[in-house]
Amino acid sequence: MSLNDMTMAINQNAQSQRQLDSLNRRYAAAQSKISVQRNEIARLTKKLEAATKHKLELLDELKWLRGEK
C-alpha cells in the first residue's frame, strides 16, 4: 500500500467518523425529544383520567338530584 493510498484511507476513515458522530448527535437529540413527548403524554393522560373521573362523579350527582339513582 502506497503512502498516497494510506493517506486516502485515513481521510476516508476520518470522514466516516465525522458522519457517525453527526448521526450519534442526531440520534441523541431525537431520543431526548421522544422522552419529552412521552412525559407530556403521561401528564396529559393523568389529567384526562382525572377529568373523566370528575365528570362521572358529576353525572352521578346529577342523577341523584333527578331522583334517578
DODO-844062 format. One record per residue (C-alpha): residue in one letter; x, y, z. Coordinates in pm, whole numbers, padded with zeros to 5 digits, always signed. Layout:
N
AXYZ/...
END
This chain:
69
M+00000+00000+00000/S+00147+00331-00105/L+00168+00638+00113/N-00098+00806-00102/D-00333+00510-00057/M-00278+00517+00319/T-00347+00891+00330/M-00670+00845+00133/A-00778+00562+00364/I-00709+00775+00671/N-00905+01066+00525/Q-01198+00839+00438/N-01191+00695+00788/A-01192+01045+00941/Q-01485+01147+00721/S-01675+00832+00815/Q-01610+00903+01184/R-01740+01262+01147/Q-02055+01130+00979/L-02100+00874+01254/D-02054+01141+01522/S-02312+01358+01349/L-02559+01070+01335/N-02498+00992+01703/R-02574+01354+01796/R-02893+01349+01589/Y-02994+01019+01748/A-02936+01157+02099/A-03141+01467+02017/A-03424+01252+01881/Q-03416+01031+02192/S-03436+01340+02412/K-03732+01475+02214/I-03908+01138+02237/S-03853+01133+02613/V-04007+01480+02650/Q-04304+01376+02436/R-04350+01057+02637/N-04355+01256+02962/E-04606+01503+02816/I-04832+01219+02701/A-04820+01068+03051/R-04904+01405+03209/L-05196+01463+02973/T-05322+01107+03023/K-05333+01163+03401/K-05521+01490+03350/L-05769+01320+03118/E-05826+01038+03367/A-05887+01290+03646/A-06129+01491+03429/T-06314+01174+03329/K-06344+01067+03693/H-06473+01412+03790/K-06726+01405+03504/L-06858+01066+03618/E-06891+01196+03974/L-07086+01496+03847/L-07311+01272+03641/D-07381+01058+03948/E-07471+01372+04145/L-07697+01491+03863/K-07873+01153+03853/W-07919+01169+04231/L-08064+01521+04205/R-08306+01399+03939/G-08401+01105+04157/E-08270+00853+03907/K-08042+00674+04147/
END
